[in-house]
Amino acid sequence: MKRSRYLLLLIILSGLSLRLALAPYSAGSDLAQFYGFAGTMLEKKACFYAYADAAGFWTKGWPYPWPYVYGPVMAYLLAAVRYLVGGSVNVFWRDGTYYVYIDPAWAFSVKLVFILADTAVALLLYLLIRERSQKLALLGTALYYLNPITIHVSAVYGMFDGLALAFFLLGLYLTRRGRLSYALYGFSLAVKHTLVFPAILTLWDALLKGKKAVLRTAFLILGGVLPFIPLLALCPSSLKALPDLLRGMGVSYTLPVSYSMNGVSSLMTYLHMSEGRDTLFVLQHWYVPAVVLLSLVFIRHAFKGNLVASTALAYSVFVATYWRVNPQYLAPLVAFLILLAAFDRGIAGIVSLFTAVYAGIWPIMQPSAFWFHVHLENPNWTLVHFVDSLTFRIFSDEPYVAYSIGLTLLLYAVILSATLPYLKNLKAWLSEKGWVRT
């Protein structure tokens, strides 16, 4: 037991050291936009959502015309960091080039929140898996916390998917405390609603169990609504814009191709760009395979009943089918794939582990050093050159199309190998009910 604790501590210290070493010297574009969101939240307070669209972004002090399309939890956190730390974002045109420079103090302070969330995810993975196997728990923790993609998301670029995931995994860990766990599932959606497929699966789980299903559903809704209550109480009219904001952009070609993680979307976009083909209709019907695959996960869960594995599969369906999969979505994917491997020791588990490793290739393919100088007025050029030496610095689109196709095919293999065997169980069950002939 002591040896396991030492190994866990070594993994956490190694991953944390890497993150803290990289975080002060890099910044993604979203961190500049977050600074603008924080300013609007501090200025408009409860009426924030009335000003959360991209209209007049320049007058709001936003560097980019990107609307705020998330729940209010992140807006509260960003406002708190800006209030405590301050910071600045310097925006200007020079010789036809648009420059956005981020104060390192702001970038690092925000990323500290993401790094803490990332660390919480690693520890929760360990706690969830150790009941199955101590060795697998350590392996899973290392595979997540030392994975290049999770380090990139939290410490290099700076995005908060790990924060939403931490609350969701805490809910899974506290499953025996039904009400609290469902409130946490709902709360995770108020952080970022990309976890909607796993949340829907938890509702299916509650319905299957029957007892207290309504109460658990109510707590999930309560957890999601709770962060909105201050806005609803103090400025209810501002929430009229919320449905359109949360709906996000309409289905379109996914550019740049190198940042599209869905194989179908990447391929259709590439064919449109290179050959002029009209392939948008394929992306517009992304929900068809999503419904089919999610139904298979629902059927599996009806027989297997393992909430951890089923929510992992549900998120895998999201990444495998959604038309716009950004790199930050891969951080929760790695965590869920590790959980699936721990709770499903068959072929699906083996492919899941391989896919978790495969997901980490993307930042190594990228010219990732870009984020170490593009938004920093005084870059650490020694670190820039060091990161360049560790990455392939691929600029052409074709390798990224191949990568995303490979990722999507692997996810289909995971989902189908984990669910199709249960169709036989479904047929046998229906036969017993007399609904089909044997």
C-alpha positions, 0 to 999 in steps of 0.5 A: 500500500505504501509503495502504491502511494509513493508511485501515485505521489510520483505520478502527480508530482511529475505531471504537476511539475510539467504543467507548472513549468509550461503554464507561465510561458504559453497561452491559447487564444481562448485565454485572451477571450476569457479576459474579455468575458471576465470584464463583461461579467464584472461590469454587467454582473447578473445581466451578463448573458444579455451581453454574451453574444458577439455583437459589438465585441470590440466595444466590450473589450473582447479580442475576438468575435466569439460569443460566450456559449457556456453555463455561468460557472466559468463566467463566475470563476473568470470574473473572480480571477480577474478581480483578484489578479487583474492582468491585461490583454493588449490588442492592436494592428500593425502592418496589416497583422492583428496582434493579441498579447496576453499578460502572463499573470492572467494566463497563468492564474486562469490555467492554475484553475484548470491545472487543479481541476486536471489534478482532481480528475487524475486523483478521481480516476485513481479512486474510481479504478483502485477498487478494481485493481491497484496496479490498473489505477496507477497505470490509468492515472499515469496514462491520463496525467502524463498524456500530452493531450491533457497537458496541452489542454490544461497547461499549454493552450488553457481550456476548462474541460477538465473542470466539468469532468472533475465534477462529473467524476466526483458524481460517479465516485459518490454514486451511493449518495444518489441525490448528491451524485445527480446534482453533480452531474447536473452541475457539470453541465453548467460548467460545460455542456459537452458532457450531455451524452453521459448526463443523459445516460445517468438519467437512463440509469435512474429510470432503469432502477425505477426507485427514486428515478424522479427524485434523482432526475430532479436533483440533476436538474437542480444541479444544472439550474443552481448556478443560474439562480443569481442571474434569474433572481437579479436579471431574468430578462438576460436569460432570454438569449441563453438558448441561442447562445448554448445552441452554438454555431450552425453546422458548417465545415470544420476549419482549420482541419488540423483542429478537427478531431472527428474523422467524418467532419475532417474528411468532408471538409478536406474534400470540400476544400480540395475538390470543391465537393458539397459534402455539408449534408453529411455533417448536417446529419451527424445526429443519425449515427449518434442516435444509433450508437447511443441506443446501443449503449443504452441497450448494453446498460440495460443488461450490464448496469455499470454506470462508469463504463456506460457513461464512458461509452456515451462520451465516446459516442459524442466524440465519434459522431459530433460534427465539431470536435475540438482538441480540448474534448480529447482530455475527457475522452482520455479519462473516460477511455481509461475508466472503460478499460478498467471496467470492461476487460474485454476487447473494448478495454484493450482498444480503449487503452490504445485509443487513449494513447493514440489521442495523445499523439496530436500535440506532438504532431502539431507545431505546439511551440506556436502557443509559446510565442504568438500571444506573449510579447516577451516569449521564452525562446529557449523553451520555444526551440525546446518544444519545437525539438520535441514535436513533428511540426506538421503543417499540411492538412492530410496527416491530420485528416488521417489522424482524425479518421483513425481516432473515429475508427478506433472509437467506433471499434470501442463502442461496437465491441462493447455494445453489439454482444448485448443485442443477442441478450436483447433478442433473448429478452424480447423472446421471453416477453413473447414480442418476437419469435424465437 
